[in-house]
Amino acid sequence: MEGCVTRVERIGDERFRVSAGGDDDGKDGGVQTFESRRLLLATGLRDFTPDCPGFREFYGLTVHHCPDCDGFEVSGKRVAVLSHGKQAVGFTLNLLTWTDHLTLITNGEPGDIEAEHLAKLAHFDIPIINKSIARLEGDVEKQQLQVVHFDDGSKLECDALFFNLGTEPASHLHEMLGCQLDPECGHVAVDEEQQTNVKGVYAAGDLTPRSQLAVVAAAEGAMAAIHIHKSLLPPERLL
């Protein structure tokens, strides 16, 4: 069936009710409801993106969020890094694999960056700009970022920008079911079979703590499917 799942609930031992279609109030064509003995959550994450003019025009070609995926594309180039808080320094240092022409931009929100981490940035001659971004500018036709403009009128010339502003679950179905989160990363915790703490509920993909890559998500989904199938086998067929 096609439709957005709006609600899930546990209605018994390893039995769940899923509501899909319409909206949260059951309007727009109504809501379809069905029951299941197993659930696989694969709703992923949503990236927090920069809220500034020009971002959409360059996102995906010269504005990126994943160094592991697109770091090679900026080898030796001038790269602006938009991030803040504890994750900012590690995210920036990771890009040294491909270029040493880096500038960290906190967008006016430096956050909690420890002195030891600031010293690492200084060691690699990586400056920090604690200013708010006004807009991104470049060759829109070629999707080539060229300049980051700040609210005070100053600017930074660059060839690319990487951002890490955090993520959030794309849905809250796991909260409705009472799934526990990993204390380190805040994603849905799973065991070696991709099962959550709620028996009968599995999770795969970016929603779980492992690397956020399509190939990893596909592998986790396959493993979850195998274990779901095995969990539904009748006892007389098990050894």
C-alpha positions as a Markdown table, in Angstrom:
| # | Residue | x | y | z |
|---|---|---|---|---|
| 1 | Met | 0.0 | 0.0 | 0.0 |
| 2 | Glu | 1.0 | 3.6 | -0.5 |
| 3 | Gly | 0.7 | 6.2 | 2.3 |
| 4 | Cys | 2.5 | 7.9 | 5.1 |
| 5 | Val | 2.4 | 6.1 | 8.4 |
| 6 | Thr | 1.0 | 8.5 | 11.0 |
| 7 | Arg | 0.7 | 6.2 | 14.0 |
| 8 | Val | 2.0 | 2.9 | 15.4 |
| 9 | Glu | 1.0 | 1.2 | 18.6 |
| 10 | Arg | 1.6 | -2.0 | 20.4 |
| 11 | Ile | -1.7 | -3.8 | 21.0 |
| 12 | Gly | -0.5 | -7.1 | 22.5 |
| 13 | Asp | 2.4 | -9.5 | 22.8 |
| 14 | Glu | 4.3 | -9.0 | 19.5 |
| 15 | Arg | 1.3 | -7.5 | 17.8 |
| 16 | Phe | 1.1 | -3.9 | 16.4 |
| 17 | Arg | -1.4 | -1.7 | 14.8 |
| 18 | Val | -0.2 | 0.7 | 12.0 |
| 19 | Ser | -2.3 | 3.6 | 10.7 |
| 20 | Ala | -1.4 | 5.1 | 7.3 |
| 21 | Gly | -2.7 | 7.6 | 4.8 |
| 22 | Gly | -4.5 | 10.9 | 5.2 |
| 23 | Asp | -3.1 | 13.1 | 8.0 |
| 24 | Asp | -2.9 | 12.9 | 11.7 |
| 25 | Asp | -6.6 | 13.7 | 12.0 |
| 26 | Gly | -7.7 | 11.1 | 9.6 |
| 27 | Lys | -8.6 | 13.5 | 6.9 |
| 28 | Asp | -7.5 | 13.8 | 3.2 |
| 29 | Gly | -9.0 | 10.5 | 2.2 |
| 30 | Gly | -9.0 | 8.8 | 5.6 |
| 31 | Val | -6.6 | 6.5 | 7.3 |
| 32 | Gln | -6.1 | 2.8 | 6.6 |
| 33 | Thr | -5.3 | 0.5 | 9.6 |
| 34 | Phe | -3.7 | -2.9 | 9.6 |
| 35 | Glu | -2.1 | -5.2 | 12.1 |
| 36 | Ser | 1.3 | -6.9 | 12.1 |
| 37 | Arg | 3.4 | -9.3 | 14.1 |
| 38 | Arg | 6.7 | -7.5 | 13.2 |
| 39 | Leu | 7.7 | -4.0 | 12.4 |
| 40 | Leu | 10.8 | -2.7 | 10.6 |
| 41 | Leu | 11.6 | 0.9 | 11.1 |
| 42 | Ala | 13.6 | 2.4 | 8.2 |
| 43 | Thr | 12.5 | 6.0 | 8.3 |
| 44 | Gly | 16.0 | 7.5 | 8.3 |
| 45 | Leu | 17.2 | 10.9 | 9.5 |
| 46 | Arg | 16.7 | 14.5 | 8.5 |
| 47 | Asp | 19.7 | 16.8 | 8.2 |
| 48 | Phe | 19.5 | 20.3 | 9.6 |
| 49 | Thr | 20.5 | 22.5 | 6.7 |
| 50 | Pro | 21.8 | 26.1 | 6.5 |
| 51 | Asp | 19.0 | 28.6 | 6.5 |
| 52 | Cys | 20.5 | 31.2 | 4.1 |
| 53 | Pro | 19.9 | 32.3 | 0.5 |
| 54 | Gly | 21.9 | 30.4 | -2.0 |
| 55 | Phe | 22.1 | 27.1 | -0.2 |
| 56 | Arg | 19.7 | 25.2 | -2.4 |
| 57 | Glu | 21.4 | 26.4 | -5.6 |
| 58 | Phe | 24.7 | 24.8 | -4.7 |
| 59 | Tyr | 23.7 | 21.9 | -2.5 |
| 60 | Gly | 24.8 | 18.5 | -3.9 |
| 61 | Leu | 27.7 | 19.8 | -6.1 |
| 62 | Thr | 29.8 | 22.3 | -4.2 |
| 63 | Val | 27.9 | 22.3 | -0.9 |
| 64 | His | 28.0 | 18.9 | 0.9 |
| 65 | His | 27.3 | 17.3 | 4.2 |
| 66 | Cys | 29.3 | 14.1 | 4.1 |
| 67 | Pro | 33.2 | 14.2 | 3.9 |
| 68 | Asp | 33.4 | 10.4 | 3.5 |
| 69 | Cys | 31.2 | 10.7 | 0.4 |
| 70 | Asp | 32.4 | 13.9 | -1.3 |
| 71 | Gly | 35.7 | 14.8 | 0.3 |
| 72 | Phe | 37.7 | 13.7 | -2.7 |
| 73 | Glu | 35.8 | 16.2 | -4.8 |
| 74 | Val | 37.5 | 19.1 | -2.9 |
| 75 | Ser | 41.1 | 17.8 | -3.0 |
| 76 | Gly | 43.4 | 20.8 | -2.6 |
| 77 | Lys | 40.6 | 23.3 | -2.8 |
| 78 | Arg | 39.5 | 26.1 | -0.5 |
| 79 | Val | 36.8 | 24.7 | 1.7 |
| 80 | Ala | 34.5 | 26.5 | 4.2 |
| 81 | Val | 33.2 | 24.3 | 7.0 |
| 82 | Leu | 29.9 | 25.3 | 8.6 |
| 83 | Ser | 29.4 | 23.7 | 12.1 |
| 84 | His | 29.3 | 24.6 | 15.7 |
| 85 | Gly | 29.6 | 23.0 | 19.1 |
| 86 | Lys | 31.5 | 19.9 | 20.1 |
| 87 | Gln | 31.2 | 18.2 | 16.7 |
| 88 | Ala | 32.6 | 21.1 | 14.7 |
| 89 | Val | 36.3 | 20.5 | 15.3 |
| 90 | Gly | 36.3 | 16.8 | 14.6 |
| 91 | Phe | 34.2 | 17.3 | 11.4 |
| 92 | Thr | 36.7 | 20.0 | 10.3 |
| 93 | Leu | 39.8 | 18.0 | 11.0 |
| 94 | Asn | 38.4 | 15.0 | 9.0 |
| 95 | Leu | 38.6 | 17.1 | 5.9 |
| 96 | Leu | 42.4 | 17.5 | 6.2 |
| 97 | Thr | 42.5 | 14.1 | 4.4 |
| 98 | Trp | 41.8 | 16.0 | 1.2 |
| 99 | Thr | 42.8 | 19.7 | 1.7 |
| 100 | Asp | 44.5 | 21.9 | 4.2 |
| 101 | His | 42.8 | 25.1 | 2.9 |
| 102 | Leu | 40.0 | 25.0 | 5.6 |
| 103 | Thr | 38.1 | 27.7 | 7.4 |
| 104 | Leu | 35.6 | 26.9 | 10.2 |
| 105 | Ile | 32.4 | 29.0 | 10.3 |
| 106 | Thr | 30.2 | 28.8 | 13.4 |
| 107 | Asn | 27.4 | 31.0 | 11.9 |
| 108 | Gly | 27.6 | 33.1 | 15.1 |
| 109 | Glu | 27.1 | 30.0 | 17.3 |
| 110 | Pro | 30.5 | 28.9 | 18.5 |
| 111 | Gly | 29.0 | 26.7 | 21.2 |
| 112 | Asp | 31.0 | 24.5 | 23.6 |
| 113 | Ile | 34.4 | 24.1 | 21.9 |
| 114 | Glu | 37.1 | 23.0 | 24.4 |
| 115 | Ala | 40.4 | 24.8 | 24.6 |
| 116 | Glu | 42.2 | 21.6 | 23.6 |
| 117 | His | 40.2 | 21.3 | 20.4 |
| 118 | Leu | 40.8 | 25.0 | 19.6 |
| 119 | Ala | 44.5 | 24.3 | 19.9 |
| 120 | Lys | 44.2 | 21.5 | 17.4 |
| 121 | Leu | 42.7 | 23.9 | 14.9 |
| 122 | Ala | 45.5 | 26.4 | 15.5 |
| 123 | His | 48.1 | 23.7 | 15.1 |
| 124 | Phe | 46.8 | 23.1 | 11.5 |
| 125 | Asp | 46.4 | 26.8 | 10.8 |
| 126 | Ile | 42.6 | 26.5 | 10.5 |
| 127 | Pro | 40.9 | 29.9 | 11.3 |
| 128 | Ile | 37.5 | 30.2 | 12.9 |
| 129 | Ile | 34.9 | 32.8 | 11.8 |
| 130 | Asn | 32.3 | 33.5 | 14.5 |
| 131 | Lys | 29.9 | 35.4 | 12.2 |
| 132 | Ser | 26.5 | 34.7 | 10.8 |
| 133 | Ile | 26.2 | 33.8 | 7.1 |
| 134 | Ala | 24.0 | 36.2 | 5.1 |
| 135 | Arg | 24.1 | 34.4 | 1.8 |
| 136 | Leu | 26.1 | 32.1 | -0.6 |
| 137 | Glu | 27.1 | 33.3 | -4.0 |
| 138 | Gly | 28.6 | 31.7 | -7.1 |
| 139 | Asp | 28.0 | 30.5 | -10.6 |
| 140 | Val | 24.5 | 29.1 | -10.3 |
| 141 | Glu | 24.4 | 27.7 | -13.8 |
| 142 | Lys | 27.5 | 25.5 | -13.0 |
| 143 | Gln | 26.5 | 25.1 | -9.3 |
| 144 | Gln | 29.9 | 26.5 | -8.3 |
| 145 | Leu | 30.1 | 28.2 | -4.9 |
| 146 | Gln | 32.5 | 31.1 | -4.9 |
| 147 | Val | 31.8 | 33.4 | -1.9 |
| 148 | Val | 30.3 | 33.2 | 1.6 |
| 149 | His | 28.9 | 36.6 | 2.6 |
| 150 | Phe | 28.5 | 37.5 | 6.3 |
| 151 | Asp | 26.0 | 39.7 | 8.0 |
| 152 | Asp | 28.7 | 42.4 | 8.8 |
| 153 | Gly | 29.5 | 42.8 | 5.1 |
| 154 | Ser | 32.7 | 40.8 | 5.1 |
| 155 | Lys | 33.1 | 37.7 | 2.9 |
| 156 | Leu | 35.1 | 34.5 | 2.4 |
| 157 | Glu | 36.1 | 33.2 | -1.0 |
| 158 | Cys | 36.0 | 29.5 | -1.3 |
| 159 | Asp | 35.5 | 26.6 | -3.7 |
| 160 | Ala | 33.2 | 24.4 | -1.6 |
| 161 | Leu | 31.3 | 24.2 | 1.7 |
| 162 | Phe | 30.7 | 21.3 | 4.0 |
| 163 | Phe | 28.1 | 21.6 | 6.8 |
| 164 | Asn | 27.3 | 19.6 | 9.9 |
| 165 | Leu | 24.5 | 21.1 | 11.9 |
| 166 | Gly | 23.1 | 17.9 | 13.4 |
| 167 | Thr | 20.2 | 15.6 | 12.5 |
| 168 | Glu | 16.9 | 14.5 | 13.8 |
| 169 | Pro | 14.7 | 11.4 | 13.1 |
| 170 | Ala | 12.6 | 11.8 | 10.0 |
| 171 | Ser | 9.6 | 10.4 | 12.0 |
| 172 | His | 8.8 | 9.7 | 15.6 |
| 173 | Leu | 7.3 | 6.2 | 15.2 |
| 174 | His | 10.1 | 4.8 | 17.4 |
| 175 | Glu | 8.9 | 7.1 | 20.3 |
| 176 | Met | 5.4 | 5.8 | 20.0 |
| 177 | Leu | 6.7 | 2.2 | 20.4 |
| 178 | Gly | 9.0 | 3.0 | 23.3 |
| 179 | Cys | 12.3 | 2.1 | 21.5 |
| 180 | Gln | 15.4 | 2.9 | 23.5 |
| 181 | Leu | 18.1 | 5.2 | 22.0 |
| 182 | Asp | 21.8 | 4.7 | 21.9 |
| 183 | Pro | 23.3 | 6.9 | 24.7 |
| 184 | Glu | 26.3 | 7.9 | 22.5 |
| 185 | Cys | 24.6 | 9.1 | 19.3 |
| 186 | Gly | 20.9 | 9.3 | 20.2 |
| 187 | His | 19.8 | 6.9 | 17.4 |
| 188 | Val | 17.6 | 3.9 | 17.9 |
| 189 | Ala | 19.6 | 1.1 | 19.6 |
| 190 | Val | 19.6 | -2.3 | 18.0 |
| 191 | Asp | 21.2 | -5.7 | 18.7 |
| 192 | Glu | 23.1 | -7.9 | 16.3 |
| 193 | Glu | 19.8 | -8.9 | 14.7 |
| 194 | Gln | 18.7 | -5.3 | 14.1 |
| 195 | Gln | 16.0 | -5.8 | 16.8 |
| 196 | Thr | 15.2 | -2.9 | 19.2 |
| 197 | Asn | 14.5 | -3.3 | 22.9 |
| 198 | Val | 10.8 | -3.8 | 21.9 |
| 199 | Lys | 10.3 | -7.4 | 20.9 |
| 200 | Gly | 9.1 | -7.6 | 17.4 |
| 201 | Val | 10.3 | -4.2 | 16.4 |
| 202 | Tyr | 13.4 | -3.9 | 14.2 |
| 203 | Ala | 15.3 | -0.9 | 12.8 |
| 204 | Ala | 17.7 | -0.4 | 9.9 |
| 205 | Gly | 19.5 | 2.4 | 8.0 |
| 206 | Asp | 20.3 | 5.9 | 9.2 |
| 207 | Leu | 17.9 | 5.5 | 12.1 |
| 208 | Thr | 20.5 | 3.2 | 13.8 |
| 209 | Pro | 23.9 | 4.1 | 15.2 |
| 210 | Arg | 26.1 | 2.8 | 12.4 |
| 211 | Ser | 27.5 | 4.6 | 9.4 |
| 212 | Gln | 25.0 | 6.6 | 7.4 |
| 213 | Leu | 25.6 | 5.2 | 4.0 |
| 214 | Ala | 23.1 | 3.7 | 1.5 |
| 215 | Val | 25.1 | 0.5 | 1.2 |
| 216 | Val | 25.1 | 0.1 | 5.0 |
| 217 | Ala | 21.3 | 0.8 | 5.2 |
| 218 | Ala | 20.7 | -1.9 | 2.5 |
| 219 | Ala | 22.8 | -4.4 | 4.3 |
| 220 | Glu | 21.0 | -3.7 | 7.6 |
| 221 | Gly | 17.7 | -4.0 | 5.9 |
| 222 | Ala | 18.6 | -7.4 | 4.5 |
| 223 | Met | 19.8 | -8.7 | 7.8 |
| 224 | Ala | 16.7 | -7.4 | 9.5 |
| 225 | Ala | 14.5 | -9.2 | 7.0 |
| 226 | Ile | 16.4 | -12.4 | 7.5 |
| 227 | His | 16.0 | -12.3 | 11.3 |
| 228 | Ile | 12.4 | -11.2 | 11.0 |
| 229 | His | 11.7 | -14.2 | 8.8 |
| 230 | Lys | 13.4 | -16.6 | 11.2 |
| 231 | Ser | 11.5 | -15.2 | 14.1 |
| 232 | Leu | 8.2 | -16.0 | 12.5 |
| 233 | Leu | 9.0 | -19.7 | 11.9 |
| 234 | Pro | 6.9 | -22.2 | 13.9 |
| 235 | Pro | 8.7 | -23.8 | 16.8 |
| 236 | Glu | 8.6 | -27.3 | 15.3 |
| 237 | Arg | 10.8 | -26.1 | 12.4 |
| 238 | Leu | 13.5 | -24.8 | 14.7 |
| 239 | Leu | 16.5 | -26.8 | 16.0 |
